[in-house]
Amino acid sequence: MEQRERFVVLAQSNRNTQTELREQFGISRKTANKWLTRYAKHGREGLRDRSRWYGPRTGNVKPVCY
């Protein structure tokens, strides 16, 4: 989370371009925008890792028979 917070602080300082910062941090444009958006909406807590688990699959998956 420290890396994300550093990126956001530097991006908001306008000392460097986002392109320069993305190269320095080794992240994509999509990741940079995600971090900035989450920080704008949720503050520091928005930069925490999120679970990728979206719940159990529903019954729409058919079993495979061999």
PyMOL commands that place a pseudoatom at each C-alpha (Angstrom):
pseudoatom trace, name=CA, resn=MET, resi=1, chain=A, elem=C, hetatm=0, pos=[0.000, 0.000, 0.000]
pseudoatom trace, name=CA, resn=GLU, resi=2, chain=A, elem=C, hetatm=0, pos=[2.948, 2.338, 0.576]
pseudoatom trace, name=CA, resn=GLN, resi=3, chain=A, elem=C, hetatm=0, pos=[3.864, 2.252, -3.114]
pseudoatom trace, name=CA, resn=ARG, resi=4, chain=A, elem=C, hetatm=0, pos=[0.306, 3.135, -4.094]
pseudoatom trace, name=CA, resn=GLU, resi=5, chain=A, elem=C, hetatm=0, pos=[0.154, 5.982, -1.617]
pseudoatom trace, name=CA, resn=ARG, resi=6, chain=A, elem=C, hetatm=0, pos=[3.517, 7.360, -2.803]
pseudoatom trace, name=CA, resn=PHE, resi=7, chain=A, elem=C, hetatm=0, pos=[2.303, 7.221, -6.400]
pseudoatom trace, name=CA, resn=VAL, resi=8, chain=A, elem=C, hetatm=0, pos=[-0.902, 9.106, -5.568]
pseudoatom trace, name=CA, resn=VAL, resi=9, chain=A, elem=C, hetatm=0, pos=[0.935, 11.797, -3.599]
pseudoatom trace, name=CA, resn=LEU, resi=10, chain=A, elem=C, hetatm=0, pos=[3.445, 12.317, -6.394]
pseudoatom trace, name=CA, resn=ALA, resi=11, chain=A, elem=C, hetatm=0, pos=[0.744, 12.319, -9.071]
pseudoatom trace, name=CA, resn=GLN, resi=12, chain=A, elem=C, hetatm=0, pos=[-1.204, 14.970, -7.175]
pseudoatom trace, name=CA, resn=SER, resi=13, chain=A, elem=C, hetatm=0, pos=[1.900, 17.128, -6.715]
pseudoatom trace, name=CA, resn=ASN, resi=14, chain=A, elem=C, hetatm=0, pos=[2.115, 17.687, -10.503]
pseudoatom trace, name=CA, resn=ARG, resi=15, chain=A, elem=C, hetatm=0, pos=[5.933, 17.642, -10.377]
pseudoatom trace, name=CA, resn=ASN, resi=16, chain=A, elem=C, hetatm=0, pos=[6.085, 14.757, -12.833]
pseudoatom trace, name=CA, resn=THR, resi=17, chain=A, elem=C, hetatm=0, pos=[3.800, 13.598, -15.594]
pseudoatom trace, name=CA, resn=GLN, resi=18, chain=A, elem=C, hetatm=0, pos=[1.730, 10.491, -15.043]
pseudoatom trace, name=CA, resn=THR, resi=19, chain=A, elem=C, hetatm=0, pos=[3.712, 8.808, -17.801]
pseudoatom trace, name=CA, resn=GLU, resi=20, chain=A, elem=C, hetatm=0, pos=[6.977, 9.456, -15.953]
pseudoatom trace, name=CA, resn=LEU, resi=21, chain=A, elem=C, hetatm=0, pos=[5.505, 8.202, -12.695]
pseudoatom trace, name=CA, resn=ARG, resi=22, chain=A, elem=C, hetatm=0, pos=[4.040, 5.062, -14.309]
pseudoatom trace, name=CA, resn=GLU, resi=23, chain=A, elem=C, hetatm=0, pos=[7.446, 4.220, -15.776]
pseudoatom trace, name=CA, resn=GLN, resi=24, chain=A, elem=C, hetatm=0, pos=[9.159, 4.904, -12.438]
pseudoatom trace, name=CA, resn=PHE, resi=25, chain=A, elem=C, hetatm=0, pos=[6.680, 2.704, -10.536]
pseudoatom trace, name=CA, resn=GLY, resi=26, chain=A, elem=C, hetatm=0, pos=[6.440, 0.059, -13.252]
pseudoatom trace, name=CA, resn=ILE, resi=27, chain=A, elem=C, hetatm=0, pos=[2.649, 0.201, -13.549]
pseudoatom trace, name=CA, resn=SER, resi=28, chain=A, elem=C, hetatm=0, pos=[0.206, 0.480, -16.432]
pseudoatom trace, name=CA, resn=ARG, resi=29, chain=A, elem=C, hetatm=0, pos=[-2.083, 3.398, -17.230]
pseudoatom trace, name=CA, resn=LYS, resi=30, chain=A, elem=C, hetatm=0, pos=[-5.052, 1.253, -16.162]
pseudoatom trace, name=CA, resn=THR, resi=31, chain=A, elem=C, hetatm=0, pos=[-3.487, 0.542, -12.759]
pseudoatom trace, name=CA, resn=ALA, resi=32, chain=A, elem=C, hetatm=0, pos=[-2.531, 4.192, -12.226]
pseudoatom trace, name=CA, resn=ASN, resi=33, chain=A, elem=C, hetatm=0, pos=[-6.057, 5.351, -13.005]
pseudoatom trace, name=CA, resn=LYS, resi=34, chain=A, elem=C, hetatm=0, pos=[-7.520, 2.670, -10.725]
pseudoatom trace, name=CA, resn=TRP, resi=35, chain=A, elem=C, hetatm=0, pos=[-5.341, 3.801, -7.807]
pseudoatom trace, name=CA, resn=LEU, resi=36, chain=A, elem=C, hetatm=0, pos=[-6.147, 7.495, -8.365]
pseudoatom trace, name=CA, resn=THR, resi=37, chain=A, elem=C, hetatm=0, pos=[-9.887, 6.825, -8.661]
pseudoatom trace, name=CA, resn=ARG, resi=38, chain=A, elem=C, hetatm=0, pos=[-9.990, 4.633, -5.561]
pseudoatom trace, name=CA, resn=TYR, resi=39, chain=A, elem=C, hetatm=0, pos=[-8.036, 7.233, -3.591]
pseudoatom trace, name=CA, resn=ALA, resi=40, chain=A, elem=C, hetatm=0, pos=[-10.386, 10.005, -4.715]
pseudoatom trace, name=CA, resn=LYS, resi=41, chain=A, elem=C, hetatm=0, pos=[-13.454, 7.988, -3.677]
pseudoatom trace, name=CA, resn=HIS, resi=42, chain=A, elem=C, hetatm=0, pos=[-12.251, 6.237, -0.525]
pseudoatom trace, name=CA, resn=GLY, resi=43, chain=A, elem=C, hetatm=0, pos=[-9.071, 7.980, 0.613]
pseudoatom trace, name=CA, resn=ARG, resi=44, chain=A, elem=C, hetatm=0, pos=[-6.184, 5.923, 1.947]
pseudoatom trace, name=CA, resn=GLU, resi=45, chain=A, elem=C, hetatm=0, pos=[-8.450, 2.911, 2.573]
pseudoatom trace, name=CA, resn=GLY, resi=46, chain=A, elem=C, hetatm=0, pos=[-9.202, 2.744, -1.146]
pseudoatom trace, name=CA, resn=LEU, resi=47, chain=A, elem=C, hetatm=0, pos=[-5.583, 1.785, -1.829]
pseudoatom trace, name=CA, resn=ARG, resi=48, chain=A, elem=C, hetatm=0, pos=[-5.759, -1.478, 0.118]
pseudoatom trace, name=CA, resn=ASP, resi=49, chain=A, elem=C, hetatm=0, pos=[-5.705, -4.786, -1.747]
pseudoatom trace, name=CA, resn=ARG, resi=50, chain=A, elem=C, hetatm=0, pos=[-9.165, -6.076, -2.524]
pseudoatom trace, name=CA, resn=SER, resi=51, chain=A, elem=C, hetatm=0, pos=[-10.349, -9.636, -2.539]
pseudoatom trace, name=CA, resn=ARG, resi=52, chain=A, elem=C, hetatm=0, pos=[-10.784, -11.168, -5.970]
pseudoatom trace, name=CA, resn=TRP, resi=53, chain=A, elem=C, hetatm=0, pos=[-13.364, -13.655, -4.723]
pseudoatom trace, name=CA, resn=TYR, resi=54, chain=A, elem=C, hetatm=0, pos=[-16.794, -12.817, -6.087]
pseudoatom trace, name=CA, resn=GLY, resi=55, chain=A, elem=C, hetatm=0, pos=[-18.811, -15.601, -4.473]
pseudoatom trace, name=CA, resn=PRO, resi=56, chain=A, elem=C, hetatm=0, pos=[-19.755, -19.118, -5.425]
pseudoatom trace, name=CA, resn=ARG, resi=57, chain=A, elem=C, hetatm=0, pos=[-20.745, -19.962, -8.958]
pseudoatom trace, name=CA, resn=THR, resi=58, chain=A, elem=C, hetatm=0, pos=[-24.418, -20.409, -9.571]
pseudoatom trace, name=CA, resn=GLY, resi=59, chain=A, elem=C, hetatm=0, pos=[-25.927, -23.571, -10.989]
pseudoatom trace, name=CA, resn=ASN, resi=60, chain=A, elem=C, hetatm=0, pos=[-25.456, -22.482, -14.604]
pseudoatom trace, name=CA, resn=VAL, resi=61, chain=A, elem=C, hetatm=0, pos=[-22.282, -24.560, -15.037]
pseudoatom trace, name=CA, resn=LYS, resi=62, chain=A, elem=C, hetatm=0, pos=[-22.870, -27.980, -16.539]
pseudoatom trace, name=CA, resn=PRO, resi=63, chain=A, elem=C, hetatm=0, pos=[-20.777, -30.922, -15.307]
pseudoatom trace, name=CA, resn=VAL, resi=64, chain=A, elem=C, hetatm=0, pos=[-18.362, -32.413, -17.792]
pseudoatom trace, name=CA, resn=CYS, resi=65, chain=A, elem=C, hetatm=0, pos=[-18.778, -36.146, -18.431]
pseudoatom trace, name=CA, resn=TYR, resi=66, chain=A, elem=C, hetatm=0, pos=[-15.962, -38.201, -19.922]
for i in range(1, 66): cmd.bond("trace and resi %d" % i, "trace and resi %d" % (i + 1))
show_as sticks, trace
zoom trace
